[in-house]
């Protein structure tokens, strides 16, 4: 029986792997940087480092408990749902395509543990648990009148910031949990003053111009009623801009182009 030596075809060229290699190295670098920052912070405050270490098992238990009581480990499992295009419209300019690229799953109508009574949403890695049901995940127009969708979307924007915080640590829950609990301690056990929560609140506010503004919401209304998701994609800037030399004309850049609105003095746009 003889041997045959095979030469690589063009499809196997090493250059084809360079984008994946670069992406992998970039993610590895992000994780190492984030871990180093966490370790440095722990060294600077041994008391909160001890608090973090002692309470981390409870955090991990909560993660497992949320999965259990919400059927994630059942057969067949509760797999949750992904974001809708209407939600992606607002998530994309803030967090990109992380929802679909990283297969983030949302569990609506989730059951919550004691101790989480005040929380409307909780994020553990790639899973987001939302107390409310699955209604209001698509918007009605005009968007400015759809308060239920806008409230739920703001909550998701907050939770997806936590997703990105997990992502910076390679989705290793122990790393995130230790960091979160350490920051909770340094904030004086004040949830609202936790640096990770403050970042999530601030990030969610960055797209208010698209979600809560009378001009910004009209961009969404045009995009939705004309079925422009396919040709234009989603916005890739967090707010619209006004042409400085053309009063009443506003512009919003999308992934595949841009839209301009012409608005009258009553801020009604075409």
LUMFI-544869 format. One record per residue: residue number from 0; residue in one letter; z negated, x, y of N, C-alpha, C in turn. Coordinates in pm, 1 decimal. Atoms other than C-alpha are relative to their C-alpha. Example, Ala and Ser with C-alpha at 12.3 -4.5 7.8 and 13.67 -1.06 7.14 Angstrom:
2
SITE seq type      nc3      nc1      nc2     cac3     cac1     cac2      cc3      cc1      cc2
SITE   0    A      0.0     89.0   -119.0   -780.0   1230.0   -450.0      0.0     90.0    120.0
SITE   1    S      6.0    -82.0   -119.0   -714.0   1367.0   -106.0    -73.0    -77.0    109.0
REM end
This chain:
270
SITE seq type      nc3      nc1      nc2     cac3     cac1     cac2      cc3      cc1      cc2
SITE   0    X      0.0     85.4   -118.1      0.0      0.0      0.0      0.0     88.8    122.9
SITE   1    X    -12.6    -86.0   -116.6    112.3    160.5    324.5    -73.0    -56.2    120.5
SITE   2    X     63.3     38.6   -124.8    -33.6    147.1    673.2    103.5     -4.4    109.8
SITE   3    X    -94.5     12.8   -110.9    147.7     37.0    981.3    -79.1     10.5    130.4
SITE   4    X     66.7    -17.1   -128.2     46.1    150.2   1328.1     63.4    -93.7    101.2
SITE   5    X    -46.8     97.0    -98.7     72.5   -115.8   1596.4    -21.6     54.7    140.7
SITE   6    X     13.4    -39.2   -141.3    134.1    -41.2   1962.2    -28.9   -124.6     81.5
SITE   7    X     34.8    118.0    -80.0    -10.5   -272.8   2228.5    122.5    -60.9     64.7
SITE   8    X   -104.4     71.0    -71.8    220.4   -535.5   2368.3    -39.7     -7.3    146.9
SITE   9    X     36.5     11.2   -141.8    237.5   -590.9   2747.0   -117.0    -94.3     24.2
SITE  10    X    109.3     94.5    -18.6     -6.6   -881.7   2703.6   -136.9     65.1    -18.1
SITE  11    X    126.5    -66.3     28.8   -270.3   -632.5   2593.2    -27.6    114.1     97.6
SITE  12    X     13.3   -111.4    -92.9   -233.8   -398.2   2889.7   -140.3      1.3     61.2
SITE  13    X    137.4    -11.5    -49.8   -567.4   -265.1   3013.3    -16.1    -59.5    139.0
SITE  14    X      8.9     52.0   -136.2   -486.9   -372.6   3368.6    -32.0   -148.6      1.4
SITE  15    X     26.3    143.5      6.0   -504.7   -734.2   3255.0   -148.8    -29.6     -5.9
SITE  16    X    143.6     23.0     13.6   -875.5   -691.3   3191.0    -77.5     39.2    125.7
SITE  17    X     72.2    -50.1   -116.6   -957.5   -535.5   3528.4    -64.9   -110.0     82.9
SITE  18    X     70.2    103.6    -76.8  -1027.5   -865.5   3711.9   -127.5    -47.7    -67.7
SITE  19    X    118.9     43.5     72.7  -1268.3   -975.2   3437.9   -107.8    107.6      5.2
SITE  20    X     96.0   -109.2     -4.7  -1429.3   -630.7   3436.1    -66.9      7.0    135.8
SITE  21    X     54.5     -4.8   -135.4  -1469.7   -631.9   3812.8    -96.7   -116.0     22.4
SITE  22    X     87.8    115.7    -14.8  -1616.5   -983.0   3800.6   -131.4     19.9    -73.3
SITE  23    X    120.3    -24.6     76.9  -1860.0   -882.0   3528.4    -90.4    102.6     66.5
SITE  24    X     79.0   -102.1    -69.4  -1969.9   -570.7   3718.9    -63.4    -55.9    126.1
SITE  25    X     54.4     59.8   -121.7  -2014.5   -774.8   4035.2   -122.8    -86.1    -33.5
SITE  26    X    113.4     82.8     40.2  -2238.5  -1025.5   3854.5   -117.6     86.4    -42.7
SITE  27    X    106.6    -89.3     44.5  -2433.3   -741.2   3693.0    -70.7     62.0    119.7
SITE  28    X     57.4    -59.7   -120.5  -2484.6   -579.4   4033.2    -88.3    -99.7     73.5
SITE  29    X     79.4    102.9    -66.4  -2607.9   -908.4   4181.0   -132.7    -20.9    -69.9
SITE  30    X    123.3     20.7     77.2  -2859.6   -952.1   3900.9    -95.7    116.4     20.7
SITE  31    X     85.2   -117.9    -16.6  -2988.6   -594.3   3930.5    -63.2      2.1    138.3
SITE  32    X     51.6      2.1   -137.1  -3023.8   -627.4   4308.8   -110.2   -103.8     16.4
SITE  33    X     98.5    106.9    -12.0  -3208.1   -956.5   4281.4   -128.4     34.5    -74.7
SITE  34    X    118.0    -37.6     77.8  -3441.2   -826.5   4011.2    -79.3    108.7     73.2
SITE  35    X     68.1   -107.2    -73.2  -3517.9   -512.7   4214.6    -77.6    -56.0    118.3
SITE  36    X     68.1     62.3   -114.0  -3603.7   -727.4   4517.3   -124.0    -74.9    -45.6
SITE  37    X    114.1     73.7     53.1  -3832.6   -943.0   4303.5   -112.3     95.2    -40.8
SITE  38    X    100.4    -98.0     42.8  -4009.5   -641.4   4153.0    -68.7     61.4    121.5
SITE  39    X     57.6    -58.5   -120.9  -4059.2   -487.7   4499.3    -98.9    -96.1     65.1
SITE  40    X     89.5     98.8    -59.6  -4209.5   -812.2   4629.0   -129.1    -11.9    -78.5
SITE  41    X    118.9      9.7     85.0  -4446.9   -828.1   4333.7    -94.1    117.5     23.3
SITE  42    X     82.1   -118.5    -25.5  -4565.7   -473.7   4399.2    -74.9    -14.5    132.0
SITE  43    X     59.4     12.3   -133.0  -4637.4   -562.8   4760.8   -114.4   -101.5      4.2
SITE  44    X    105.6    100.8     -0.7  -4862.8   -856.4   4669.2    -50.2    -20.6   -142.7
SITE  45    X     48.7      9.6    138.6  -5052.5   -802.2   4343.1    -66.2   -133.7    -32.2
SITE  46    X     66.4    127.2     26.7  -5253.2  -1124.1   4382.3    100.2   -107.2    -38.3
SITE  47    X   -101.9    100.0     31.5  -4942.5  -1341.7   4390.6     79.3     39.1   -123.5
SITE  48    X    -64.5    -43.8    124.1  -4790.6  -1128.1   4116.7    -79.0    -49.7   -120.0
SITE  49    X     84.9     49.0    107.9  -5087.2  -1220.1   3897.8     13.0   -151.2    -15.0
SITE  50    X    -17.3    145.2      3.2  -5056.7  -1587.2   3993.3    132.1    -35.8    -67.9
SITE  51    X   -131.8     27.0     58.3  -4686.9  -1578.8   3902.5     -1.4     21.2   -150.8
SITE  52    X      3.9    -30.7    144.2  -4753.6  -1417.3   3564.6    -80.2   -103.7    -77.1
SITE  53    X     86.3     94.5     69.8  -5031.0  -1662.3   3476.8     60.2   -140.1     -7.9
SITE  54    X    -55.2    136.1     -3.8  -4838.1  -1975.3   3572.4    142.4     -9.4    -55.4
SITE  55    X   -136.5      3.2     52.8  -4495.6  -1872.9   3439.1     10.6    -75.7   -132.4
SITE  56    X    -11.4     78.9    123.1  -4566.9  -2013.3   3089.1      3.3   -150.3     26.2
SITE  57    X     -5.0    142.1    -34.6  -4632.3  -2351.8   3251.2    135.5    -41.1     51.8
SITE  58    X   -134.9     26.5    -49.1  -4299.1  -2330.7   3429.9     98.4    -12.4   -116.8
SITE  59    X    -89.6      2.6    114.6  -4119.1  -2254.3   3104.1    -25.9   -123.3    -86.0
SITE  60    X     33.9    121.5     74.2  -4304.9  -2540.4   2935.2     60.0   -122.7     67.8
SITE  61    X    -60.2    111.6    -73.4  -4187.4  -2777.0   3209.5    150.0     -6.4    -25.0
SITE  62    X   -144.0     -4.1     28.9  -3827.4  -2664.3   3153.2     28.4    -61.6   -137.1
SITE  63    X    -19.6     53.3    135.4  -3853.6  -2735.3   2779.5    -37.3   -147.7     -6.2
SITE  64    X     44.2    139.0      1.7  -4039.9  -3059.6   2844.8    100.1    -94.2     63.5
SITE  65    X   -101.7     83.1    -64.3  -3779.6  -3197.3   3084.9    118.8    -20.3    -93.6
SITE  66    X   -111.8     11.4     93.8  -3509.1  -3123.2   2828.1    -34.7    -96.4   -113.5
SITE  67    X     39.6     82.6    113.8  -3707.0  -3293.8   2551.9     -7.1   -147.8     37.1
SITE  68    X     19.5    141.4    -32.4  -3803.4  -3617.1   2730.7    126.4    -65.8     52.9
SITE  69    X   -126.9     56.4    -48.2  -3450.6  -3656.9   2865.6    111.5     11.7   -103.1
SITE  70    X    -95.4      8.1    109.8  -3280.0  -3623.5   2529.2     98.6    113.0     -9.6
SITE  71    X    -94.6   -111.8      3.7  -3111.1  -3287.6   2585.5      6.7     60.7   -139.5
SITE  72    X      5.0    -59.7    134.2  -3221.3  -3172.8   2239.9     19.3   -102.3   -111.9
SITE  73    X    -20.8    103.2    101.2  -3151.4  -3502.5   2062.9    133.8     19.4    -70.4
SITE  74    X   -130.8      1.0     66.5  -2866.9  -3561.6   1819.4     48.1   -144.7    -10.5
SITE  75    X    -75.8    -88.1    -90.2  -2630.9  -3653.5   1964.9    -77.1     23.6    130.1
SITE  76    X     79.1    -33.6   -119.0  -2765.0  -3482.3   2277.6     47.4    -74.9    124.1
SITE  77    X    -35.1     46.2   -133.4  -2772.2  -3621.1   2627.5     59.0    119.2     74.6
SITE  78    X    -67.7   -114.9    -60.4  -2516.2  -3390.0   2787.8      9.5     -9.5    151.9
SITE  79    X    -10.1     13.7   -143.7  -2548.7  -3521.6   3140.8    144.5    -18.6     43.6
SITE  80    X   -134.4     16.4    -54.9  -2247.0  -3548.2   3368.9     25.4    110.4    101.6
SITE  81    X    -37.9    -96.7   -102.5  -2058.2  -3324.8   3607.2      6.2    -70.3    135.8
SITE  82    X    -14.2     58.6   -133.5  -2008.5  -3378.7   3978.5    132.4    -74.5     11.5
SITE  83    X   -122.0     75.5    -26.3  -1751.1  -3627.9   4104.5     80.9     70.0    109.4
SITE  84    X    -78.3    -58.9   -109.1  -1462.9  -3529.1   4334.7    -58.7    -29.0    138.4
SITE  85    X     60.5     32.3   -129.5  -1638.4  -3709.8   4620.5   -117.9     92.6     28.8
SITE  86    X    111.6    -93.4    -18.5  -1946.6  -3491.4   4566.3     51.7    142.4     20.3
SITE  87    X    -56.8   -134.7    -13.9  -1732.5  -3177.4   4525.3     51.7     24.8    140.9
SITE  88    X    -50.4    -12.4   -136.9  -1586.9  -3246.1   4870.7   -105.0     67.4     89.2
SITE  89    X    106.5    -54.9    -83.3  -1925.3  -3154.2   5021.8    -67.5    121.9    -61.9
SITE  90    X     60.0   -114.7     66.5  -2052.4  -2908.5   4760.7     88.4    122.9     14.8
SITE  91    X    -93.7   -112.3      0.5  -1739.2  -2691.6   4768.0     -8.8     89.5    122.8
SITE  92    X      7.8    -91.9   -114.8  -1759.1  -2565.2   5128.8   -131.1     76.8      7.0
SITE  93    X    130.5    -65.2     -3.4  -2121.9  -2470.8   5070.7    -20.4     94.5   -118.0
SITE  94    X     28.9    -75.5    122.0  -2128.3  -2343.4   4711.9    123.2     30.3    -84.8
SITE  95    X   -120.0    -28.8     77.1  -1765.9  -2313.3   4600.0     11.7    -89.9   -122.4
SITE  96    X    -27.8     78.7    120.8  -1667.2  -2428.5   4251.1   -103.9     21.8   -109.0
SITE  97    X    101.9    -32.1    100.0  -1995.4  -2336.6   4082.3    -26.9   -117.6    -92.3
SITE  98    X     30.0    117.4     82.1  -2039.8  -2694.2   3957.5     82.4     -1.7   -127.1
SITE  99    X    -88.6      7.7    115.8  -1739.4  -2676.7   3725.3     17.7    136.2    -67.6
SITE 100    X    -16.2   -132.6     59.5  -1701.3  -2301.0   3676.9   -116.6     35.2    -91.2
SITE 101    X    118.5    -32.9     79.0  -2057.3  -2274.1   3544.8    -49.5   -118.8    -82.6
SITE 102    X     31.8    118.7     80.7  -2062.0  -2620.4   3379.3   -141.6    -50.4     27.2
SITE 103    X    129.6     54.4    -37.7  -2360.4  -2754.1   3571.1     -4.2   -146.9    -40.7
SITE 104    X     13.9    137.0     48.3  -2486.9  -3079.3   3418.2   -109.9    -71.6     77.3
SITE 105    X     93.9     80.3    -76.8  -2662.5  -3356.0   3609.1    -48.0   -115.7    -87.5
SITE 106    X     60.4    105.2     80.5  -2901.4  -3598.7   3440.6    -60.4   -103.6     94.6
SITE 107    X     46.3    106.0    -88.3  -2936.2  -3918.6   3642.1    -96.7    -92.7    -74.7
SITE 108    X     98.9     87.5     61.3  -3217.3  -4164.4   3583.1    -95.6     76.3    -88.3
SITE 109    X     82.1    -86.4     84.8  -3418.5  -3875.6   3445.8   -146.4    -40.8      3.6
SITE 110    X    145.0     17.3      7.0  -3777.6  -3908.0   3331.7    -66.1    127.1     52.0
SITE 111    X     68.4   -113.0    -63.1  -4020.4  -3686.0   3523.3   -142.7     12.1    -53.1
SITE 112    X    136.3    -27.7     42.3  -4346.4  -3522.4   3417.8   -100.3    -35.0    109.3
SITE 113    X    109.7      4.0    -95.9  -4681.4  -3579.7   3580.2     -4.9    133.7     72.4
SITE 114    X     -2.6   -121.3    -80.6  -4709.6  -3331.8   3860.5    127.7     13.2     79.3
SITE 115    X   -128.0     -1.2    -71.9  -4352.7  -3397.5   3975.3     24.1   -134.5     68.7
SITE 116    X    -13.7    136.1    -53.3  -4424.5  -3740.7   4126.1     75.3     -4.2    132.4
SITE 117    X    -62.3      0.2   -132.5  -4301.7  -3641.9   4472.6    143.4     51.6     -1.5
SITE 118    X   -133.6    -59.7      7.5  -3981.2  -3478.2   4349.9    105.8   -105.1    -30.2
SITE 119    X   -114.9     86.0     29.3  -3651.3  -3664.9   4364.5     99.7     70.1    -91.4
SITE 120    X    -88.9    -77.7     84.6  -3470.7  -3384.4   4185.8    -67.2    129.9    -41.0
SITE 121    X     53.0   -125.6     50.5  -3553.2  -3077.4   3976.4    114.6     76.4    -64.7
SITE 122    X   -104.9    -83.5     58.2  -3329.1  -2787.0   3876.6    -62.0    103.1    -92.5
SITE 123    X     36.6   -104.9     94.3  -3374.9  -2571.5   3567.2    129.8     64.4    -47.9
SITE 124    X   -121.9    -69.4     40.7  -3088.6  -2324.4   3534.4    124.6    -79.9     30.1
SITE 125    X   -125.0     75.2    -16.1  -2767.8  -2516.5   3476.7    -18.9   -150.4    -15.8
SITE 126    X     30.4    143.1     14.3  -2942.4  -2853.1   3449.0    -70.9    -50.1    125.2
SITE 127    X     61.9     64.9   -115.5  -3026.9  -3080.6   3742.7    -44.1   -139.0    -44.3
SITE 128    X     55.0    131.2     34.8  -3254.8  -3379.3   3680.2    -21.7    -78.9    129.2
SITE 129    X     10.2     86.4   -117.0  -3224.9  -3664.1   3932.0    -72.9   -127.1    -39.5
SITE 130    X     79.1    117.3     32.1  -3479.6  -3944.0   3936.9     82.2   -128.4     10.7
SITE 131    X    -78.6    121.1    -23.2  -3233.5  -4202.2   4071.5    107.8    -15.8   -106.7
SITE 132    X   -104.0     24.8    100.3  -2968.3  -4364.1   3852.4    134.1     55.7     47.9
SITE 133    X   -130.0    -61.5    -27.0  -2598.9  -4273.2   3849.4     81.5    -75.5    104.7
SITE 134    X    -73.3     69.3   -105.8  -2499.5  -4521.7   4118.2     12.5     90.9    121.5
SITE 135    X    -21.0    -73.7   -125.2  -2371.9  -4390.9   4451.6     41.9    144.6    -22.6
SITE 136    X    -54.5   -134.2     20.1  -2203.6  -4084.6   4298.9    144.3      9.2     48.5
SITE 137    X   -127.7      3.5    -71.3  -1871.8  -4192.6   4447.9    -22.6    -77.9    128.8
SITE 138    X     24.7     55.2   -132.8  -1842.2  -4290.9   4811.9     91.1   -118.1     29.1
SITE 139    X    -84.1    104.5    -57.2  -1714.4  -4598.7   4987.0     38.6     44.0    141.2
SITE 140    X    -41.4    -31.8   -136.6  -1530.6  -4584.2   5316.8    -16.2   -124.0     87.0
SITE 141    X     25.9   -128.7    -65.1  -1610.9  -4562.0   5595.4   -128.1     66.0    -51.1
SITE 142    X    111.5    -74.9     56.3  -1843.8  -4290.7   5472.2   -126.3    -13.1     84.0
SITE 143    X    116.9      4.7    -87.1  -2070.6  -4318.1   5774.9    -89.9   -119.2    -33.4
SITE 144    X     79.2    116.9     36.6  -2182.4  -4659.8   5646.2    -56.5      5.1   -140.4
SITE 145    X     47.0    -10.1    139.4  -2251.6  -4542.0   5289.6   -123.5     88.5     -4.9
SITE 146    X    123.8    -77.2     -8.0  -2611.3  -4432.3   5330.8    -45.1     47.6   -137.5
SITE 147    X     46.3    -37.1    134.1  -2684.1  -4428.6   4955.4     72.5    124.3    -50.8
SITE 148    X    -75.5   -117.7     44.0  -2404.5  -4180.5   4878.3    -41.9    123.5     78.7
SITE 149    X     33.7   -116.3    -82.9  -2497.0  -3956.9   5169.9   -139.1     53.3    -35.2
SITE 150    X    133.2    -45.9     39.8  -2863.9  -3945.2   5066.9      4.5     75.3   -132.7
SITE 151    X     -5.8    -64.5    131.4  -2781.3  -3861.0   4706.1     73.4    133.8      8.5
SITE 152    X    -75.0   -124.6    -15.1  -2529.3  -3597.2   4813.6    -85.7    107.9     65.1
SITE 153    X     90.1    -97.7    -61.2  -2787.7  -3429.2   5037.3    -97.6     57.0   -102.4
SITE 154    X     89.4    -47.4    105.5  -3022.2  -3410.0   4741.0     72.8     98.9    -91.0
SITE 155    X    -76.7    -91.1     85.0  -2748.5  -3251.3   4529.3     27.5    132.8     69.9
SITE 156    X    -22.3   -124.1    -74.0  -2669.6  -2999.2   4802.5   -123.7     88.9     -5.8
SITE 157    X    126.5    -73.9     12.9  -3035.6  -2897.6   4793.1    -12.6     60.0   -140.1
SITE 158    X     17.3    -47.3    137.3  -3042.4  -2871.7   4413.4    103.7    105.1    -36.9
SITE 159    X   -102.1   -100.1     31.4  -2715.4  -2678.1   4399.1    -29.1    134.1     67.2
SITE 160    X     45.5   -127.3    -54.3  -2869.7  -2417.3   4626.5    -92.3     67.3   -100.3
SITE 161    X     82.8    -57.4    106.4  -3128.2  -2369.9   4352.4     87.2     53.4   -114.1
SITE 162    X    -92.9    -49.9    101.7  -2839.9  -2337.5   4105.2     50.4    138.7     38.9
SITE 163    X    -50.4   -130.6    -44.4  -2700.7  -2052.5   4315.7   -110.9    105.3     -4.5
SITE 164    X    112.1    -94.3     10.1  -3046.7  -1892.7   4328.2    -19.1     44.2   -144.8
SITE 165    X      3.3    -35.4    142.6  -3056.3  -1905.6   3947.6    115.3     94.0    -33.6
SITE 166    X   -120.7    -77.3     31.8  -2704.2  -1767.8   3934.7    -14.1    146.3     42.3
SITE 167    X     22.3   -136.7    -47.6  -2805.9  -1462.6   4138.7    -84.5     80.5    -98.1
SITE 168    X     85.0    -65.2     99.0  -3052.1  -1385.3   3858.8     56.1    -16.5   -140.5
SITE 169    X    -64.8     10.2    130.0  -2800.6  -1438.1   3579.9    -41.4   -120.5    -80.4
SITE 170    X     50.0    120.5     65.2  -2946.4  -1782.5   3500.2   -113.5     30.0    -98.4
SITE 171    X    117.0    -30.2     83.4  -3245.2  -1610.9   3339.6   -118.1    -75.9     59.1
SITE 172    X    101.7     89.1    -56.4  -3511.2  -1877.2   3385.2   -132.7     71.2     24.3
SITE 173    X    124.1    -73.9    -21.2  -3800.6  -1634.4   3346.0      2.9     74.7    133.0
SITE 174    X    -10.9    -71.9   -127.3  -3670.8  -1430.9   3640.9    -15.6    -96.3    117.4
SITE 175    X      8.9     96.2   -110.0  -3623.9  -1735.9   3860.9   -141.1    -57.5      9.3
SITE 176    X    133.4     58.4     -0.3  -3955.0  -1888.0   3756.2   -102.5     93.8     61.8
SITE 177    X     93.1    -97.5    -55.9  -4143.6  -1568.6   3838.1     19.3     11.6    151.5
SITE 178    X    -29.1    -10.2   -144.2  -3971.5  -1546.1   4175.0    -47.5   -124.5     74.6
SITE 179    X     37.8    125.4    -64.8  -4030.3  -1912.9   4256.3   -152.7     -9.8     13.4
SITE 180    X    145.7     11.6     -0.5  -4400.0  -1903.7   4163.4    -63.5    103.7     92.1
SITE 181    X     48.9   -102.8    -92.0  -4453.1  -1579.3   4352.8     14.3    -49.2    144.3
SITE 182    X    -22.1     50.1   -136.1  -4300.4  -1733.0   4667.0    -90.0   -119.0     31.2
SITE 183    X     90.7    114.0    -16.7  -4507.0  -2047.1   4614.8   -140.3     49.0     35.7
SITE 184    X    130.6    -58.5    -28.8  -4818.9  -1830.9   4615.0     -3.4     59.4    140.4
SITE 185    X     -1.7    -61.7   -133.3  -4719.2  -1633.1   4925.4      9.7   -104.5    110.3
SITE 186    X     -7.8    109.0    -97.8  -4654.9  -1967.4   5099.8   -129.8    -78.5      7.3
SITE 187    X    127.9     69.3     -2.1  -5017.4  -2064.5   5044.6     -1.8   -124.8    -84.6
SITE 188    X    -12.4    114.4     91.0  -4928.9  -2302.1   4759.5     52.0   -124.4     72.6
SITE 189    X    -62.5    107.7    -77.3  -4730.7  -2509.5   5009.2    146.0    -10.3    -42.3
SITE 190    X   -136.1     19.0     51.9  -4414.1  -2647.4   4846.8    104.7     15.4    109.4
SITE 191    X    -99.4     -0.2   -106.9  -4232.6  -2696.2   5177.7     19.6    137.1     62.2
SITE 192    X     -8.5   -133.0    -60.1  -4306.4  -2339.4   5289.0     51.3    105.1    -97.9
SITE 193    X    -58.7    -92.3     97.8  -4173.9  -2180.7   4968.5    136.6     45.0     51.0
SITE 194    X   -124.3    -52.7    -56.8  -3889.2  -1954.1   5080.1    123.6    -54.7    -69.9
SITE 195    X   -115.5     52.1     73.8  -3658.4  -2083.3   4805.7     26.7   -145.8     36.6
SITE 196    X    -18.2    139.0    -42.6  -3720.0  -2443.9   4912.0     52.7     -7.0    143.3
SITE 197    X    -47.7     -2.5   -137.5  -3668.3  -2360.9   5278.1    148.0     37.3      6.3
SITE 198    X   -141.8    -35.8      6.2  -3338.1  -2195.0   5192.5     84.3   -119.7    -45.3
SITE 199    X    -74.0    115.7     50.9  -3229.0  -2503.4   4994.8     11.9   -108.8    106.1
SITE 200    X     -5.0     99.3   -107.6  -3320.2  -2734.4   5284.0     99.1     42.4    108.1
SITE 201    X    -87.8    -49.4   -106.8  -3139.3  -2515.2   5537.1    146.0     -5.9    -41.8
SITE 202    X   -138.2      3.7     48.5  -2825.5  -2488.9   5321.4     55.6   -141.9      3.7
SITE 203    X    -45.8    138.8      2.6  -2805.0  -2866.2   5279.5     35.7    -49.1    139.9
SITE 204    X    -26.4     42.1   -137.6  -2812.5  -2906.0   5658.1    131.1     56.1     53.7
SITE 205    X   -117.7    -67.7    -54.3  -2511.1  -2679.9   5703.3    127.8    -83.7     -5.3
SITE 206    X   -118.9     85.2      5.4  -2262.4  -2953.1   5610.1    -25.5   -136.3     63.2
SITE 207    X     26.8    126.1    -69.4  -2418.1  -3223.9   5826.8    118.6    -44.9     84.3
SITE 208    X   -115.7     35.2    -81.5  -2108.9  -3207.0   6044.6    106.5    -75.1    -77.6
SITE 209    X    -96.3     71.9     83.6  -1901.7  -3335.1   5751.2    -59.1   -126.6    -60.1
SITE 210    X     64.2    107.4     74.7  -2156.3  -3572.0   5598.1    -64.4   -106.2     88.8
SITE 211    X     76.2     93.4    -84.3  -2344.3  -3731.8   5888.7     62.2    -24.0    137.3
SITE 212    X    -58.5      7.0   -133.8  -2117.5  -3693.4   6191.0    112.7   -102.8      5.4
SITE 213    X   -101.0    105.6     -7.4  -1891.3  -3973.7   6316.5    143.0     52.8     -3.3
SITE 214    X   -133.0    -61.6     11.1  -1592.6  -3736.4   6349.6     18.3     58.8   -138.6
SITE 215    X    -11.7    -67.1    129.5  -1661.0  -3533.8   6037.1     21.8    -94.7   -115.7
SITE 216    X    -16.1     93.8    110.7  -1690.9  -3836.7   5811.5    138.7    -63.2     -1.7
SITE 217    X   -135.1     57.8     -1.9  -1349.2  -3960.5   5924.6    101.7     90.5    -68.5
SITE 218    X    -84.4    -88.1     81.5  -1190.5  -3651.7   5769.8    -10.2    -40.9   -146.3
SITE 219    X     18.0     43.6    138.5  -1341.0  -3761.7   5439.2     69.8   -133.3    -23.9
SITE 220    X    -61.6    132.2     15.9  -1221.9  -4120.6   5493.4    150.9     12.5    -18.8
SITE 221    X   -145.4    -20.3     12.1   -861.0  -4003.7   5542.7     34.0     65.0   -134.0
SITE 222    X    -22.5    -73.7    125.0   -884.3  -3764.3   5247.6    -11.0    -92.4   -120.6
SITE 223    X     23.2     87.2    115.1  -1017.5  -4031.9   5012.0    100.9   -114.7     -6.1
SITE 224    X    -88.6    116.7      1.6   -806.6  -4331.6   5115.4    145.3     38.8    -26.1
SITE 225    X   -137.1    -45.7     23.6   -486.6  -4124.4   5099.8     15.7     79.6   -129.6
SITE 226    X     -5.0    -74.7    127.1   -574.6  -3960.9   4764.8     50.6    142.1     19.7
SITE 227    X    -44.8   -134.2    -34.6   -539.7  -3613.4   4911.9    -73.8    109.9    -74.6
SITE 228    X     70.9   -103.1     76.2   -764.1  -3436.1   4658.5     97.7     95.0    -67.7
SITE 229    X    -96.4    -83.7     72.6   -460.6  -3311.2   4466.2     76.3     93.3     93.3
SITE 230    X    -75.9    -93.9    -83.2   -248.2  -3173.8   4751.1    -85.7     93.1     85.0
SITE 231    X     78.8    -80.1    -93.6   -528.2  -3047.9   4978.6   -118.8     71.5    -64.4
SITE 232    X    122.3    -55.5     55.4   -818.9  -2972.0   4747.5   -120.5    -46.3     81.7
SITE 233    X    123.3     32.9    -71.8  -1161.1  -2962.4   4913.3    -12.9     86.0    125.0
SITE 234    X     20.6    -83.5   -118.9  -1277.4  -2834.6   5252.1    -52.0    137.9    -38.3
SITE 235    X     56.8   -132.6     23.7  -1342.5  -2461.2   5262.6    -67.3     53.5    126.5
SITE 236    X     87.8    -35.7   -110.9  -1531.0  -2463.3   5591.4   -105.3   -109.0     15.0
SITE 237    X    115.5     88.8      2.2  -1867.0  -2624.3   5656.0      1.0   -103.7    111.0
SITE 238    X     -6.6     96.1   -108.6  -1771.8  -2808.0   5973.1    139.5      1.4     59.8
SITE 239    X   -128.7      6.8    -68.4  -1467.1  -2919.9   6166.5    -11.1     74.1    132.7
SITE 240    X     -3.6    -65.2   -130.5  -1359.4  -2751.5   6488.8     86.2    -82.5     94.8
SITE 241    X    -80.8     68.0   -100.8  -1219.9  -2890.3   6813.0     92.4    100.9     66.1
SITE 242    X    -93.3    -86.9    -69.2   -907.4  -2742.3   6965.1    -47.7     18.6    144.4
SITE 243    X     55.6    -20.8   -134.3  -1033.5  -2578.4   7287.5     91.4    -46.6    113.2
SITE 244    X    -93.0     38.7   -106.7   -717.8  -2661.2   7484.7     56.4   -139.6    -20.3
SITE 245    X    -50.3    134.8     27.8   -659.0  -3005.1   7332.9   -116.9    -94.0    -24.3
SITE 246    X    114.6     90.2     16.8   -949.5  -3243.1   7397.2     34.5   -118.9    -90.0
SITE 247    X    -20.6    113.6     89.3   -986.6  -3508.6   7128.9     74.3     33.2   -126.8
SITE 248    X    -67.0    -40.9    123.7   -806.7  -3307.2   6859.6    -94.8     89.9    -79.4
SITE 249    X     95.5    -69.8     84.9  -1015.2  -3183.1   6568.7     69.2     44.7   -128.4
SITE 250    X    -66.6    -61.8    114.7   -924.7  -2962.1   6274.1   -102.6     34.1   -107.9
SITE 251    X     82.6    -39.7    114.4  -1070.4  -2910.5   5925.2     89.6     70.8   -100.4
SITE 252    X    -77.4    -78.9     95.8   -940.9  -2638.5   5693.2    -38.1    -37.4   -142.6
SITE 253    X     19.5     30.2    141.6   -897.2  -2721.3   5323.8     49.2    116.8    -84.1
SITE 254    X    -42.6   -106.8     90.5   -827.8  -2508.0   5019.1    150.8     20.6      4.1
SITE 255    X   -146.4     -8.0      2.7   -456.9  -2587.7   5040.9     61.1    -53.7    129.4
SITE 256    X    -56.0     45.5   -127.4   -391.8  -2644.8   5409.0   -109.3    -45.4     94.5
SITE 257    X     97.8     48.5    -95.7   -564.1  -2830.4   5688.2     39.5   -136.3     53.4
SITE 258    X    -23.4    132.5    -56.6   -597.9  -3170.0   5856.0    -42.3      0.0    146.0
SITE 259    X     31.7     16.9   -141.3   -594.1  -3256.9   6224.8    -17.2   -147.8     29.9
SITE 260    X     24.3    136.9    -44.4   -742.5  -3575.2   6369.7     13.9     -7.6    151.4
SITE 261    X    -11.4     27.9   -142.5   -655.1  -3717.5   6710.5    -90.7   -117.5     29.3
SITE 262    X    103.8    101.4    -21.5   -950.7  -3916.6   6846.4     -1.9    -44.3    146.0
SITE 263    X      7.0     53.5   -135.2   -984.9  -4143.9   7146.5   -142.3     13.5     56.2
SITE 264    X    130.4    -14.4    -64.9  -1280.5  -4169.7   7386.3   -110.6    -70.5    -77.4
SITE 265    X     98.3     69.6     83.0  -1453.6  -4409.1   7143.8    -22.8     72.5   -132.9
SITE 266    X     13.0    -83.5    119.2  -1426.6  -4133.4   6877.5     54.8    -68.1   -125.0
SITE 267    X    -76.1     58.3    111.0  -1193.4  -4338.7   6662.2    124.9     86.7    -17.7
SITE 268    X    -99.9   -103.1     24.3   -942.6  -4108.4   6496.4    113.0    -49.2    -88.7
SITE 269    X   -116.7     24.7     84.3   -597.9  -4120.8   6342.8     54.1    132.1    -48.2
REM end
